[in-house]
Amino acid sequence: MKAMLINAYGDDAVFEAADVETPEVKDGHVLVKIAASSVNTVDTMIRQMGKDLPLSPDTPAILGMDFAGTVEAVGDGVEGYSVGDEVYGCAGGLADLPGTLAEYIVADSNLIAHKPKNLSMREAAALPLVAITAYEGLIRAGVKQGQKVLVHGGSGGVGHVAVQLARHFGADVYSTGGGDQQMAVIGQLGATAINYKTESVADYVAKHTDGAGFDVVFDSVGGANILNSFEAAALNGQVATTVSMCELDLTLAHFKGLSLHVVFMLIPMLHNFKRQEHAEILRNVAQIAESGGLKPVLDESQFSLDEVGQAHSRLESRQAMGKVVVENRAFP
């Protein structure tokens, strides 16, 4: 099969087209012909940092985690899937799991679900990593109908899904953005947009919660911004973050009695731990999408598999509005 390989990591790492052996289906897995894959920040981090990240695969490596495609073979012990089924998932591209920048992937059936019927392959491929992350964070934070939820970075990959899921769960949703385009996307998704560049945390907490704070804060920015999340949260509030590799003063969280949830959705893939929960989340996400409660925002750029280097550059440029997707069109 055709694949795009990384033979050496680093800032100048490049993807190279290669013919590699098509993987054979095995017990508990399905062989999927990949139609599309999306690029996530963690993919670019692996390409750049390599073995400085403990989750990076050995080279030569096939990167890429998200995919949508069609089942071509079903391994022993797999139930619920047949040849020809359209599926999506996040199932490779790290540790010892070959990735999705190839024509085929052998995916653990506990890491996939049937593709939402109303979404294209491109749209479905954009969802798995960000949707699982957003869903897990909101559920762990106990989001429920009638709450006021703040999403930091609501126009980003994880953030724009978190906004839609929080609305689906019945919350009154607010979201921060840093420019006209970001604010417009947030508004189109049904949330009240907050420009963090012109409004202080104290200002928007007073404006939108009468000073009480938000019941749930979903922070897809993380790092130092977690302190803003602590400030924005209500007493005994819930804060979920996707980026917590930093040192922070927890004094404010202590005196407000906050609960902090760290979401690292790669754990099931890395440690073969509760993988079936990812399949369950993806099934739930598919139902939400089919009900009209979730639709991914895709960047206007389009890339074929042999243009994956350009797709990485597009994401890293911070010019993309929505998820960057690579389609497995034929090699030249």
C-alpha positions, 0 to 999 in steps of 0.5 A, spaced: 500 500 500 501 507 499 503 510 505 507 517 507 513 515 512 517 520 517 524 517 517 527 522 521 524 527 526 525 534 527 523 541 525 526 539 518 522 532 518 519 531 511 514 526 509 516 521 504 511 517 499 513 509 500 510 502 498 509 498 504 506 492 506 498 492 507 497 490 514 493 483 515 487 483 519 487 480 526 483 478 532 479 484 535 481 488 529 478 491 522 482 492 516 479 499 514 481 502 507 482 510 509 478 515 505 480 521 510 484 523 516 485 529 520 491 533 522 491 534 530 496 538 534 499 532 537 501 530 530 505 536 529 508 535 536 510 528 534 513 530 527 517 535 530 519 532 537 520 525 536 523 521 541 522 527 546 515 525 547 514 518 550 508 517 545 512 517 539 513 511 534 520 509 532 522 511 525 520 509 519 513 511 522 506 512 519 503 518 523 496 520 523 491 518 528 484 520 526 480 517 520 474 515 516 473 509 511 470 503 509 471 496 513 474 491 508 476 485 513 473 483 520 478 479 525 475 474 529 472 476 535 469 482 532 462 484 533 457 489 530 462 490 523 461 487 516 465 488 510 463 495 507 461 498 513 463 506 514 467 507 520 471 512 524 475 513 529 482 515 532 486 508 532 494 509 531 500 514 529 503 513 536 507 508 540 506 501 537 500 503 533 501 504 525 497 511 523 492 513 518 497 516 513 496 510 509 491 507 504 489 502 510 489 501 517 488 495 522 484 498 527 482 495 534 474 495 534 474 498 541 477 504 538 472 505 532 464 506 531 460 507 525 461 513 521 455 518 522 450 517 516 449 525 515 457 527 515 462 526 509 468 522 510 472 528 510 467 531 516 467 524 520 475 524 519 475 531 523 472 528 529 474 523 533 480 526 537 477 532 538 470 529 540 472 524 544 476 530 548 471 534 549 465 529 550 470 526 556 471 533 559 464 535 559 462 529 562 467 528 567 465 535 569 458 533 570 455 538 565 447 538 565 441 542 563 441 549 565 448 550 567 452 556 565 458 553 561 464 557 559 469 554 553 476 557 552 478 557 545 471 555 542 473 556 535 479 551 535 479 544 534 477 541 541 473 548 543 468 548 537 466 541 539 465 542 546 461 548 545 456 544 540 456 538 545 455 543 551 449 546 548 446 539 546 447 537 553 442 543 555 447 548 557 447 556 556 454 556 553 459 562 552 466 562 549 472 566 548 476 568 542 481 573 540 479 576 533 473 577 528 473 570 525 474 566 531 468 570 534 464 569 528 465 562 528 463 562 536 456 565 534 455 561 529 455 555 533 450 558 538 454 560 544 455 567 546 462 570 544 467 573 549 473 577 546 478 575 551 483 581 548 478 586 550 474 583 556 477 581 562 475 575 566 472 579 572 468 583 566 465 577 563 464 574 569 460 580 572 457 581 565 454 574 564 453 571 571 452 577 575 459 575 578 457 568 581 462 565 576 461 559 571 458 552 573 463 549 568 469 551 565 472 547 559 479 550 557 482 547 551 487 553 551 490 550 558 497 552 561 497 559 564 490 560 562 488 555 567 488 561 572 483 564 568 479 558 568 479 558 576 478 566 576 472 565 571 469 558 575 463 559 580 464 556 588 465 549 588 465 549 580 468 544 575 474 546 571 476 541 565 483 542 561 486 539 555 493 542 557 496 542 564 503 540 563 505 546 567 506 549 574 501 553 577 499 556 584 492 552 586 491 557 591 485 560 588 482 553 586 483 551 593 479 557 596 473 556 591 473 549 592 474 547 585 474 541 582 480 540 576 479 535 571 485 533 566 483 530 559 488 526 556 484 522 551 490 518 548 491 514 555 486 508 552 491 507 546 497 508 549 496 503 555 490 499 552 486 501 558 478 502 557 479 502 550 471 500 549 469 507 552 472 510 546 468 506 542 462 508 546 463 515 546 464 515 538 457 512 538 454 517 542 457 522 538 455 519 532 448 520 534 448 527 536 451 529 529 445 525 526 440 529 530 443 535 528 447 537 534 454 537 532 457 538 525 465 539 525 468 546 522 473 544 516 478 549 514 477 551 507 484 548 504 484 541 501 490 536 501 491 529 498 495 524 502 501 526 498 500 533 501 500 531 508 506 536 509 503 542 507 497 540 511 501 540 517 504 547 515 497 549 514 495 547 522 502 550 524 501 557 521 495 558 525 491 561 519 486 555 519 479 556 521 477 549 523 480 542 522 485 540 517 483 534 513 487 530 508 484 526 503 486 519 501 486 521 493 490 517 489 498 518 489 500 522 482 
